[in-house]
């Protein structure tokens, strides 16, 4: 995974405080009690034009110190394997502890960039505390105060200097990439194996068997297509293992680098709130999306069963109702090739370019039939529209009061655009600018 920065360290050294400081959002609960950060925490961050994924490894309260220390060591091992830059945080006020030394020993063996952060250096007068940390053998200590923000900007400069040139891995447009995502045990690996015609991944009845994102190349009518089989996304409350923590980060990274994400759901269990959360993640990342209902062979069929199931799904999807729905059986290999065919079609839709003149005919007609509502006594007009990007599509609309156009009217315009130009399974971004 490109552009992954992991914060490691024993509990209560300030990892979550630094995480919040960098993402500029109090997303993580910060408390003086060790183990407060129980769930996986990950967030996109940006500095000096470079994007990266920041991970707060956190910890949990164990039954014994032995279990606790093993869990912290396990997180450090996984961070070493996954991250490009590792921020090893220690505490200037408490000094070096045996657990700090243990973690430093693990990190010294890594062929990765390690930044030794000495936190809680709130003023220059405390810089003298740095000398003791040279004994950890991880190079020059970097003093910061996550709480006060001291030297955090300099730290970010150091971080981005050691990231890949483009931060997150860029999309490859010459080869279609399809990520198979979903909750554990819905049949993701089985679908990949069925498409490939070989057992590329281990498939069992145990949820979460697939720990890592695995890439395979499918040759389809002379074209090479990359299939990314990902670990299952779980509800936060059920994730306590460090390895699951990083599996989720890798899954989101797989979504980031794919062109089309196929969300697999279980026909017997139906669409869950967790599935809808995954839809939101895919749409937020502006990727093509397909909702594939797997294990359809297990559903008792009656007249209109599929139609009624699809209508219920679309009702749950709400504003994401543009997502196409397929009914498949990976076990029986029923309609699985439609996953590839529809992915190819969505990939083409995502690359579509609309002529400005044709787009404006559609927008003018939409505005004539339903004018933007007046806001605070001001009449809103939309005079011009043009597509400013594709892969993914972004359309700019110019208005006299762009910030006052209400969300329902924005959705109305998007619907009119979809009715005219398609964009099946493709999130559209509408950008409103001052004319």
N, C-alpha and C positions, 0 to 999 in steps of 0.2 A: 504494500500500500504506500503510495507516495504521499508526502506531506502530513505524516502522523507525528505529533509531538505528545509524549506521555509524561505526566508529572508523577513521580514515584517518591516514596519516603514513608517513614513510620507515621502512625496517626498523630494528629494534633501538632504538626509542624507548620501548617498553614497552606496545604495543597489546595483546598477548596477556595480559600480566600484569594489565592493567586489566580485560580481558574476564573473566578468571578471578575477579578480585576481585568484580566486579559479580554474576556468576552464582553465586558462592560454591562453585566447583567447579573443580578443576584439570583441565579438559577439554582445554586447549590445551598442547602441549609448549612450554616456555619455555626459551630458550637464548640465550647471548650471540652466537651466529653469526647474521648476517643471513639471512633467507630460510627460517628453520626452519618457520614456518607456511606450509605448501604447499597445504593443502586449504581449501575453503570452511568457515567456522566460523560457525554461527548458533545462537542459543539464546533461548528465551523467558525474559524477566526481569520482575521486579515490584518496584515501590517505591511506598510510600504509596497502595496500592490501585490503581495504574495498571499495566497490562501493556504490554510492548513487546517487539519482537524486536531483539536486540542482535547486530550483525554485526562480526566481526573480519576486516578485509580481507586481512591477511597479505600475503605476497609469495613469490616463488620466486627461486632463484639462476639468473641468465641466463648467456648466453654472452658478453655484452658489456655494458658500462655503458649504452650507448645503448638496447639492448633492455630493460634493467632499468628505466631511468628512464621509458621509454614505457609499460611495464606498470603502474608506479605511477601515472602520470598517467591512464591508462585507468581504473584502479580509482576514482580520485578523480572523474572525469567521471560514471561510473555511479552512484557514491554520491550525487553532487549530484542526479542525476535521480530516484533512488528514495527517498532517506531524508527524514524530516521534521526530524531533528536530526543534525548531523554533528559528531563529536568529532575535531577536528584536533589531533593530539598531536605535541609537540616535546619536545626533551631539554634540561633546564636545564644539564646538565653539559657538553654539547658546544656549546651555543649554536645560533645560526641557521646553517644550511648552504644552499648554492645550491638543493638539492632542496626544502628547506623553503620557500624563497622562490618557487620554481616552483609548488608546490602551493598556497601562499597566494594567488598570482595567479589560479589557477583558481577557488578557493573564493570570492574576493571578487566574482566575477561571478554567484554563485549567489543565487537568491531563496529561501534557506533559512536556518534558524537554525544558525549556526556557533559552537561553543564552542571557543575556543583553550585547549588544555590544556598546561600546562608541567609535564612529569613529572619525577620524581626530585628534587623539592623535599622532602627527607626531614625537614627541621626548619625552624622559623621563621627561623632565622639565614640560611637560603638564599633568603629571599623577595626579597632585593635583586637576584637574578638575573632577576626578571620584567621589569624595565624595558626591556631590549633587545628584547623580543618585541612591544612596541607598534609597532615599525617594520613589522611584517607587515600592519598595517592591518585587523585582524580584531577590534578592540575590546579590552576588558579581558582580559588573560590570567588563567586560573584555575590556581592552583598545586595540584598533587596529588602524592602518592607512591603509585603503584599497588602497589608492593612492600610498603610499610608500612601502607597503607590511609588515609593522612593526607588529610583533606578529601574523601574519596570520597562520604561521606554528603551533604555540601553539594553536590557535583557532581550526585548523583542528584536532589536537590531541583530543581536548575536544569533537568535533563533533562525531568522529568515536567511541569514548568511550561510547557514548549513542545510537549508532545504533545497530540494530539486528546483531547477530554474523556474519551472512553471507552477510550483506549488502542487496542487492536485493534478493527477494524471489527466491530460487532455483527452477529449474524445477522438477516436480514430474514425474518420468518415469513410475510409475505403473498405472497411469490413464491418458488417452488421454485428453488434454485440447485444445479446439477449440475456438478461439476468432473471433467473427463476427464483422468486422470493415467496415468503409466506411463513405461517406459523410452523412449529415442529410437527413432523409426522403427517403432513398433508400430501406427501408423495413427490416432493421436488426432485430428489435423486432418482426416483423411479421414472419420472417423466424424462429426465435427461438421458437415462440409460435406454429408455424406449426409443427416443429419437436417434441416439447414436447406434443402437443395435448391439450394445456391449455394456457390461457391468463396469462402468468407469468409476463409480463411487460405491461405498458400502451402504446397503439398504437393510435396515432391520425394523422391528416394531417399536424400538426404543426411541422416544422423542429426542431430537437433538443429536442423532448419530453423526450427521455431517457437521463437523466443527469448523472447517475452513471453507472459504470460497474457492471452488475448483473450476478452472477454465478447461473447456474441451472444444475442439474444432469439429463442426459438422459440415460435411460436403453435401450441398443440396443443388442438384442440377448444375454442377460445375462451379458453384459459388461457395466460398468458405464463410461459414457463420460461426461466431464464437458463442458458446453456451456457458454461462456462469451459474454454477449450482452453489447456492449460498446456505449458510447455517440458518436455522429457523429463528425468527424473531419471537421473543417471549415477552410476556408482561413483566414489567420491572419487578413487581413483588415476588416473582418466581425465580429471578436471577440472583444467585448468590455466589456462584463459582466465578473465579477470575477468568477462566477460559471462556465462559459464556459472555462475560463482559466484553472481551475482545472480539468474539464471534459477531456480536451485534454491530460493533464498530466496522468490522470487515463487511458485513452485509450492507450497511449504509454506504460504504465505500464502493461496493459492487454496483449499487444503484447509481452512484455518482458517475461511474465510468461506462455504464451501458447506454445504449440508444433506446431500447425498449425493455421495460420490466414486466414480466408476467407474474401476476399475483395469483398464486394457487390457493384455492380454498377447498374445504372439505364439504362435499354435497350433503353428507349426513348431518354434520354439525352446523352447516349454514354459515352465513356471514356474521362475523363477530365485531365487537368494538375494536378489538386489536387489528382485525383485517382493515377496518376503516382507517385506523391510525396509519397503517402501512400505505394505503392509498394516498393519504395526505402527504406522507413523506415523499412518495414518488412524484406527485403533482407539484409539491414544493420545489423539487429539483428539476422540474420541467422536462421529465422524461416521457417517452411514449409508454402507454400502459394498456395491458390486457388483463381482464379478470377471468381466469380459467377455473371453472367449477369441476374439480376432479372427483373421482369415485362415483361418477354419474351412473355407472352400472349397478350400484347398490341401492339406488332410489327406485321405489315402486312407481311404475309409470301409469299415469292416467291421461285422459285427453287434456291437452293444454298444460301438462305438468311443467314443461320447460318454460313456456311463456309466463305462467304464473310465478315461477321461481325468479325469472328475469325481471318481471315487473316489481317484485318485492325487493330485489337487489337495487334496482334503479331508484326506488323510493328511498332506500337507505343511503344511497350515494349522494343524494341531494344535488348540490351544484356540480358534482363530479359525474353527472349522469352521461357525459360524453364517452365514458369508458365502455368499450365493447365487451360483451360477455360470451364466453365459449363454454360448452358442456363437453367434457372429455372423460376418458378413463385411461390413465397411464398403464394400469395393470392389463387391460384388455386391448390397449393400443387403439382405442376408438377416437377418431377425429383429432389425433395428436398432431398430424401434419398440418392441420389448420392453424395451430399455434405458430408455426414457421411462416405460413402464407400470410397470415394476418400481421405478424411482426414485420414482414417485408413491406406490406402495404402501409403500415403506420410509419415505418422508417421513411418511406417516400413522402407521406403526408407531412412529416416533420420538416422535410427539406423543401416543401412547396413555397414558391414565390408568387405573390399576387401582384398583378399590374396595378399601379396606383390609380389609373383612370377607372378601372373596373371596380376596385375597392371603393372608390368615392361614390360611384353610382349606388352601391348597396347601402353605404352609410347615409347618403342624402335621402334615400327612400325610407330608411328606418327612422330618421329624424323627422321627416315630414309626417309619417304615420303616428309617431309618438315622440313629442318634443320633450327635452329634458325638463323636469319640474323646476320651477323658480325656487330659489333658495334665498332666504333673507331679503325678499323683495327684488332680487336680481334675476333677470332673464339670462339663461345659459344658452350659448350657441356652440355648435360644433361645425367648423367650417371645412376641415381638411383632414384626411387620413392617409397614411402611407406605411407600408411594411418596412421596418428598419433592420430586421434581422430574421434569419431562418436557422433552423437547427439549434435551439428551438425558435418557433415563430414569435416575433414581437411586433406589435402594431402600434404606431403612435397616432394619437388623435389630438388635434389642436383646437383649443377652446378659449373663450374669453375668461372663464373661471374654472380652470382644470381641477382645482382642489375641492370644488363644491359639487362635483358630479356624484350623486349618491350611488352606493354599491348596487342597489337593485337595477338602476339604469345601466350601469356598467355591464351587469350580467345580461340585460336585454340586448345590448349591442353585441356582446360576444355570441349570443344565441343567433342573432341575425347573420353574423359573419360565418358561423358554423353552418347555418342553413344554406348559405350561398356557396361556400367553398369547401365544406367537408371538415378536414382536420380531425378525422376519426381517431380516437384514442390519443390525441395530442393536446396537452395543456397549452393555452394561448395566453400570452401576456399582453394586456392593453395598457399603454402608457399615455397618460393625459398631460399635454404640455400647453403652455401659454402660446396663443397664436401670435 
